[in-house]
Amino acid sequence: MGNPLIKLFRSKISTAIILLVLLLFTGIIGFKIISDYSWIDALYMTVITITTVGFGEVQPLDPQAKIFTIFLILTSVIIVGYALTIITEFIISKNDISELKQKKMQKKIDALSNHVVICGFGRNGKQAAKKLLTHKRSFVVVESNKEIIDKHQNEDILFVLGNANEDEVLQLAGIERAECLISALPNDSDNVFVVLSARQMNNTARIISRASNESSNSKLKLAGANNVILPDKIGGDHMASLVVVPDLLEFIDNLSIVGSSSINIEEIAVEKLYNTSNIKTIQDLDLRKKTGCNVIGYKDETGHYTINPEANQKLDPNSKVIVLGRPEQIQNLNNTYNIDVD
């Protein structure tokens, strides 16, 4: 839906153009009839009269033609002045509207906390944004190309125009309040710089960076990245796996981890499952019997993962369990324990 003010100005501009065309047409017909000019001479006289350039007449004007010329000059001053005014106001207002939009967007960004900052809106950045939208997570995109922003800007995506390498731009994106940063710039050196800057401004945020070369992995980790993703390597491994273990990979591809009604895997903090003041085990909770979900992983408070944990695994505070189930079983789990799905 377009801006009503822009539509109003476009309507006024259309009116001004129509009036100018009518004025030109009236002048040509008038000079043709009154002075019996040729069509070219009538057009010439009309143009020099409307524009008031001061060139001489094609031939001396009789009293009737002079009166018509005076009328044409006075009318053209009004109509041309109106057209110039409308066009000037439109240009100024368009800049004001753009500035107003940016201020409104910045106000929304300033109100965010625990959000995700995506640096770069190329292929990887777009895919990340799409996943976050599906998962209903709030995020801000930092992009230096205004054309890309104008093309993709909508109510769901908040943009900051600028270079993610600059600290001021990251601050506008709310890096100090962000829970996570995804650096998806095409150049590895730019990603290293962004990760380094972001880590200095927020030492608790989870930072995920894209890398084109494996040699950049250690540099990005040293700069402060928690995870480094190599899209080309992942893509190659995925294609090779389709050759080696196609059925297994197809099964994994069919698992959904995002969405409100179609997820198959859920990560849950144990605090949402029971009161951790009295430590329980996986067997004590018996999630399989109560909800149909299977516990397939456990992450302790130190970040260590256990795949397919034993039934006697203690569920300590600040730890998480990963459960697998059909969408309706995951929904049953959420309903049973009042778990908020992002």
KOLPA-382130 format. One record per residue (C-alpha): residue in one letter; x, y, z. Coordinates in steps of 0.25 Angstrom, whole numbers, plus 5000, padded with zeros to 4 digits. Example, Ala and Ser with C-alpha at 12.3 -4.5 7.8 and 13.67 -1.06 7.14 Angstrom:
% residues 2
A504949825031S505549965029
% end
This chain:
% residues 342
M500050005000G500650144996N500750265005P499550355004L500350475003I501150424991K499850384984L499350524986F500550584980R500550494969S499050534966K499450684967I500650654957S499650584947T498750704948A499850804945I500350724933I498950714928L498850864929L500150894922V499750804911L498350874910L499151004910L500050964899F498850904891T498051034893G499251124888I499451044876I498051044871G497851194875F499051234867K498651144855I497251204855I497451354858S498751374851D498651264840Y500051214844S500551074839W500550964850I502050974852D501951134853A500751114863L501551024871Y502751114871M501951234875T501251154886V502551104892I503351234892T502051304898I501951204910T503351194913T503551344911V504951334905G504751464897F504951424883G504251504872E502951464865V502851394853Q502151504847P501551634853L500351614861D498951674859P498151734870Q497351604872A498651524872K499251614882I498051604892F498151444890T499651454893I499451534906F498351434910L499351314907I500551384915L499651414927T499051274927S500451204925V501051284937I499951224946I499951084941V501551074939G501651134953Y500651034959A501450914952L502750964957T502250984971I501650844972I502850774966T503750854977E502850814988F502850674984I504350664983I504450724997S503350645003K503950514998N505250545005D504450575018I503650455017S504850365015E505450435027L504150415035K504150265031Q505550255036K505350315049K504050225051M504850105048Q506050145057K504950165068K504550025067I505949975067D506250055079A505149985086L505749845083S506549755093N507049615092H506849625077V507749575065V508649675057I508849625043C510049685035G509849675020F508649645012G509149555002R508849414999N509249365013G508649495020K507349475013Q507249325017A507549355031A506449465032K505449375025K505749265036L505649375047L504349425042T503749285042H504249265056K503649395060R504949455065S505249605065F506449645057V507049765050V507749765037V509049855034E509149875019S510049975012N509249974999K508050064999E507449994986I507449864994I506749935006D505750004997K505449874990H505249785002Q504749885013N503449855019E502749845033D503449715036I504849755034L505549865041F506749925033V507950005037L508650075025G510150075027N511449995027A511449885038N512949915039E512650045046D512350045061E511250155060V510450065050L510549945059Q510050035071L508850085063A508549935061G508549915076I509749825077E509949855092R508549795094A508549685084E508549545088C509249495075L509949555063I510049485049S511149545040A510849495026L511649595018P512349535005N513749575009D514449495020S515249615025D514049705026N513349585035V514649585044F514549735046V513049725049V513249615059L514349685066S513549815067A512349745072R513049655082Q513649785088M512249855089N511549725094N512349615101T511149525104A510549525090R510549395082I511349435069I511149345056S511949385044R512049335030A513349305024S513749275009N515149215012E515449105023S516749185026S515849295032N515249205042S516249225053K516349375050L514849385052K514849305065L516049385070A515249515067G514149465076A513149375067N512449265074N512149195061V512749205047I511949145036L512549115022P511349115012D512149045001K512748935010I511348905016G510748905002G511848804997D511648715009H510148715007M510248674992A511248564995S510348515007L509248504997V510048404989V510648325001V509448325011P508248385003D507048325011L507748375024L507948515019E506548515013F505948485027I506848595033D506348695023N504948665026L505148705040S504648845043I505148925055V504449055053G502949095052S501849095061S501048965056S502048875049I503348865057N503948725060I505048765069E505048855081E506048905090I505548935105A506148985117V505948895129E505449005137K504149005128L503948855131Y504048855146N504448925159T505948905159S506048925174N505848775175I506748705164K506048605155T506448515144I505948485130Q505248365135D504548445146L503948535136D503548425127L503248515115R503048395105K501848345113K501248485116T501448555102G501948455092C503348525091N504648455092V505848525098I507048505088G508048605094Y508448675107K509348805108D509848825122E510148965128T511548965123G511148945109H511448795108Y510548715099T510148575102I509448495090N508348405094P508548415109E508148305119A506848305126N507648335139Q508248465134K508048575144L507448705139D508248805146P507848955146N508349035134S508348915125K507448875113V506848755107I506648735092V505348655089L504848595076G503448565072R502348585062P501748725061E500548695070Q501448625080I502348755081Q501048835082N500548745093L501848765100N501748915099N500348915104T500648815116Y501748905121N501349045116I502549055107D502549185099V502949145085D503749265078
% end
